[in-house]
Amino acid sequence: MQTGLYGWITEADVLTPEGPDLDQTHADYIAVGTPGKATPDQHMRLVDAARVLCEDRGAEAVILGGTDLFVVFDQETPNYPVIDSAEVHMDAIVAMASN
């Protein structure tokens, strides 16, 4: 998160959780990846971190930069746009395979 997706996003400002919230978001993301599901507390913290970025810090969308995050946001209908990197990857693969 701190690298702005490894420096590839140059056309937009990348906002990330700050301070302890950044550390907690990272810990929750790592914890969700292995079992492939989020506990209710992890779910609440990750969705709340995204909400804060949009409502309090002015983010226009949330990028789910980790492909495992769909397990947290798949059942949500948030009040902000969510860009799922797993879906972007799949679309790119299909587009390349179709050409």
C-alpha positions as CSV (number, residue, x, y, z in Angstrom):
1,M,0.0,0.0,0.0
2,Q,2.8,2.4,0.8
3,T,4.3,2.1,-2.7
4,G,1.2,3.3,-4.6
5,L,1.0,-0.2,-6.2
6,Y,4.7,-0.4,-6.8
7,G,4.7,3.1,-8.4
8,W,2.6,2.1,-11.3
9,I,-0.2,4.5,-10.5
10,T,1.0,7.8,-11.7
11,E,-2.3,9.5,-12.9
12,A,-3.9,9.6,-9.5
13,D,-3.1,10.3,-5.9
14,V,-3.0,7.1,-3.9
15,L,-4.4,7.3,-0.4
16,T,-3.7,4.5,2.2
17,P,-4.7,4.1,5.8
18,E,-2.4,5.9,8.1
19,G,-0.4,5.0,11.3
20,P,-1.9,2.1,13.3
21,D,-4.7,1.8,10.8
22,L,-2.2,0.9,8.0
23,D,-0.6,-1.7,10.2
24,Q,-4.0,-3.2,11.2
25,T,-5.2,-3.2,7.5
26,H,-2.0,-5.0,6.5
27,A,-2.4,-7.6,9.3
28,D,-6.0,-8.2,8.4
29,Y,-5.2,-8.6,4.7
30,I,-2.5,-11.2,5.5
31,A,-4.8,-13.0,7.9
32,V,-7.6,-13.2,5.3
33,G,-5.4,-14.6,2.5
34,T,-4.6,-18.0,4.1
35,P,-8.1,-19.2,5.0
36,G,-9.7,-17.4,2.2
37,K,-12.3,-15.8,4.5
38,A,-12.5,-12.9,6.9
39,T,-13.7,-13.0,10.5
40,P,-16.5,-10.6,11.3
41,D,-14.0,-8.3,13.0
42,Q,-11.6,-8.4,10.1
43,H,-14.5,-7.7,7.7
44,M,-15.6,-4.8,9.8
45,R,-12.1,-3.2,10.0
46,L,-11.3,-3.6,6.3
47,V,-14.7,-2.2,5.2
48,D,-14.4,0.6,7.7
49,A,-10.8,1.4,6.5
50,A,-12.2,1.8,2.9
51,R,-15.1,3.9,4.1
52,V,-12.7,6.3,6.0
53,L,-10.6,6.7,2.9
54,C,-13.7,7.7,0.9
55,E,-15.8,9.6,3.4
56,D,-13.1,11.2,5.5
57,R,-10.1,11.5,3.2
58,G,-11.7,12.1,-0.2
59,A,-10.9,9.0,-2.1
60,E,-13.0,8.5,-5.2
61,A,-12.7,4.8,-5.3
62,V,-11.1,1.9,-3.4
63,I,-8.7,-0.4,-5.2
64,L,-8.7,-3.9,-3.9
65,G,-5.0,-4.3,-4.6
66,G,-4.7,-7.7,-3.1
67,T,-6.5,-10.4,-5.1
68,D,-7.8,-12.0,-1.8
69,L,-9.8,-9.0,-0.8
70,F,-12.8,-10.0,-2.8
71,V,-13.7,-12.3,0.1
72,V,-14.3,-9.2,2.2
73,F,-16.0,-7.0,-0.3
74,D,-17.9,-9.6,-2.4
75,Q,-21.0,-9.3,-0.3
76,E,-20.8,-5.6,0.3
77,T,-22.6,-2.9,-1.7
78,P,-20.6,0.0,-0.4
79,N,-21.4,3.6,-1.1
80,Y,-18.2,4.0,-3.1
81,P,-16.7,2.5,-6.2
82,V,-14.6,-0.6,-5.6
83,I,-12.0,-1.7,-8.2
84,D,-11.2,-5.4,-7.8
85,S,-7.7,-6.2,-9.0
86,A,-8.6,-9.9,-9.4
87,E,-11.4,-8.9,-11.8
88,V,-9.1,-6.6,-13.7
89,H,-6.5,-9.4,-14.0
90,M,-9.1,-11.8,-15.3
91,D,-10.4,-9.3,-17.8
92,A,-6.9,-8.7,-19.1
93,I,-6.2,-12.4,-19.4
94,V,-9.4,-13.0,-21.3
95,A,-8.7,-10.1,-23.6
96,M,-5.2,-11.3,-24.4
97,A,-6.4,-14.9,-25.0
98,S,-9.1,-13.6,-27.3
99,N,-6.6,-11.8,-29.6
